[in-house]
Amino acid sequence: MKKLLTLVMVLILALTLAACTGRNSQQTENLKIVSLAPSSTEIVAALGKLENLVGVSDFCNYPEEVLGIEKVGNAFDVNFEKIVALQPDIVLLMNEGEVADRLRELDIQVLVLNPTTIEEIYEDILKVAEVLKVEEKGRQLVDKMKDDLNKIQKETSEDKKTVFILLDSTDFWTAGKGTFYHEVIEKSGGINIAAGETGWLVFSSEKLLELDPDVILYSWEPSEELTSLPVWQNLTAVKEGRTYLIDGDLTSRPGPRIIEGIRVIAKILKGE
């Protein structure tokens, strides 16, 4: 009799666990996500959960499948009516502020992903993986990113070049310490000449000429207004042809492809 009771209890427990697991799986499958940042969209995609995205920003363009997902504006011009109509369970965005506050007022859950280091990018991926209930997939993705980065760093040149990263076509916007872009340069084997500054800033033309970087990187062509400036024309990197156009989608999005961006810059710095 005791054996029979034990068997029944085990069966009931197993059925209960199965039912809970089924409900959790269904809840995750039905989870609706709106992403207001390309990096967040790429994280969701890399975790194999594109089907959960019901809305993305105007700037989201990778992978190609996201081009067919409903556009809801961007971090600077959000279409709140569209977002409400999509009834998302959570919205992913890059900054606290008016947009996040407004979404909370509308009783919509938000998750802010605003990493300032490569390590924080890993942490953000794990956060999204937890939301999507694919923690193991998240760990695997982060582990692969770390392994790939270690391989890149082992092959970087010992002769480190100084680098200026130009983030604007008309002014000397760049990235100092406290930004993930600073780490991208450092982990690529370069020395960021703006390391003495903090955050995103307009670098002074006098300082740029004084430090005279070995290499200049930019993700879109500088304007004629900028390239006609004497400071630009007198930079050694400009005179010797060491200015390089890089894919900003790889290097400026704090998501899974950031390691590929580091690989691209590392090759440039090695002269490949």
N, C-alpha and C positions, 0 to 999 in steps of 0.2 A: 504493500500500500504506500509506504514512504517513498519507494522508488518511483511509483506512478505519479505521486504528487510532485516529486522533484522534477520529473520529466515534463509535467504539465507547466510548472513554473518556468522552466528553462525555455519551453516553447513560447509561452506568453511573452517572456522577456525578449526573445529573438524577434517575434512579430512586432513588438512595440518599437524596438530599435530600428527595424526595417522600415516601419511606417514613418518614424521621425526622420530617418535618412532620406526617405523618398520625398517627404515634405520639404526638407532643407534643399534637396537637389532641385525640386520644382521651383522653390522660391528663388534660388540662384538663377535658374534658367529664365525666369520671368523678370528678373531684376532689370529695371530700365535705367540706363546711364546716359547723361548728357555730358559731353566734354567740351570745355571752353578753351582748351589749349592743345596744340598739336602733339606736344610731348605726352600728355595724358592719354590722348587717343592712341598713340603708338604703344604705350604701356598696355592698354586694354587689348590691342591687337596682338601684341607679342605674347600675351597670356592666353591667346586662343579664344577670346570672348567678344569678337566683333559683333556677334548677334545680339549682344546686350546693349550696344550703342544705338540709341534712338535719335540722338541729335549731336552734332559736332559744330565746331567753329568754322567760320569762313576760311581760315588759314589751314585747316586740317586737309592734308593731301596725300598722306601715306598711312597704310598701304592704299593701293589704287581703289580698293573696295569702298573706302570711306567717302569717295566722291559722290556716291549715290545715296548717302545718308542725309537726312534733313539738316539744313544749315540754320543755325540759331543766332547768327551774328558773331561777334567776337568779344574779347575781354573789354574792349573800349566802347562797343556799341551792341549791347545785348538786347535781343528780342525776347523780353520776358513773357509776352503773350504766347509766343510759340513754345517756350519752355513749359509754361503752365499747361498748355494744351497737350503736350507730350506726356505729361504726368510721370516725370522721372522719380525714381526712388532716391537718386543721389546725383549731384552735379559736381564734376571735377573741375577745379580752376586753379590758377597759379598764385593768386594774391587775395589777402584779406582786403576789405574795403567796401565801397558802396555796393558793388555787385553781390558780394557774399552776404552783406547785410540785407539787401533787398530779397534775395532768395530765401533767407531764413524767415523774413517777415511773411513770405508766401508759404511758409511751412514746408520748405523744400530743404532736405539735408544736403550739406555741402562738405566736400573734402578738399582742403587747400594743399596743393603740392608745389612748394616753392623752395627747392633745394639750392643750397649755396656751395655744396661740395659733391664730389663723385659718390662719396659714402652715403650722403643724403639722397642721392638718386636711387641707390640700391634700396634704401629704407622706404622710399616712396613706392617703388615697385612692389615691395613686400606688403605695404599697406593696401594697395589696390588688389593684390592677390588675395588678401584676407577678406576684403569686401566681396570679392567674387567667389570665395570659397575654393580657390585653387592655390592654396599655400605651397604645396609641393612644386607645382609648376613655377611659382614665383621664386622659390629657392633655387631651382635648377637654372632659371634664367639668370639670376644674380651670380650664381657660381660660375656660369659660362662667361659672363661679362668680366668677372674678376680674373679668370684664367686667361682670357684673351688679352686683358690689359697687362697682366704680368709678362706675357710673351712679348708684347710690344715694347715694354719698358726694358726688357733684357737686351733688346736689339737697338736701343737708342744710342746715338753717338755720344762718346765721352766729351767731345768738343762741343759744348752747348752754345747755341747761338741765341743772341738776344732777339726778342720778338715784339713787334707792335701789332696788335689786332685792331683793325679799323672797323667799327660797327655802324658807321653812317657814311653816306656818300657826299655829304656837304660839310661835315665838321669832324673834328678828331675825337669822336666818341670812342671810348674803349672800356676795358674791364680791369679793375684793380683787385686787390685781395678781398676775400669775402664773397666772391662770385665763383660759380662753377666754371666759368670760362677761364679764369685765372688758373684753375687746376688743370683744365684741358691743355693749356699751353705748357705748364710745368710737367705734366705726365707725358706729354709728347716729346719731352727732351729739350724744351726751350726754356728761356728765362724771360719772363714777362717784364718789360721795362716799366710797366705801370704798377709793379708790385708794391711800391712805396705809397700808393694811394689805396683807398678803400671804396668798394662798390663800383657802380657804373658812373662814368664821369667824362667830361670833355677835357682831354689832355691839352695842356698848354703847348702852343707851337714852339715856344722857346725851349721847353723841357724836351720836346720831341727831337729838336735839332741837336740839343746838347747830348742826349743819350744815344742818338743816331743808331737805331736798331739794325742788326744784320739782315733781318727779314721783316717784311710787312705782309700781313695777311688781311684779306677782306672778302666778304661774301657777296658783294656787288661792286661794280666798277665805280671808283670815285668820280665825282662830277668834274667837269672842266673848271668849275669855280674853285674846287679844292686843288686839282692838279696844276693849276696855273699859279698857285701861291709859291713864292720864293722858298719858303721852308720845305715844301714838298719836293721841289726841283733840286734842292741842295742835299737831300738825304742820300746817303751812300747806297742804300738798298734800291732806291729809285734809279740812281745813275748807273748802277751795275746790274739792273734787271732782276733784282731779288724781291719782287712784289708778286704775290700769288693770289689768284681768285680761288676761293674754296667754297664748298657746298654748305651754305648756312643751315640747311635743313639737318645736316649731319652734326655740325659743330655747335649750333646754338640752341638745340632742343634737348633739355635735360631728361632724356629717356633712354630706351634700350640701344638706340643707334649712336649714342655719344662715343662709344668705344671705337666704332668705325671712323668717326670724325677724328679721334685722337690718332688712329692709324694713318689717316690721310696726312695730317700735319707732321707726324713723325717722319713719314717718307720725304716730305718736302724739306724738313730740316736736315735730313741725311743726304739730300741732293739726288734723291732717286726720281 
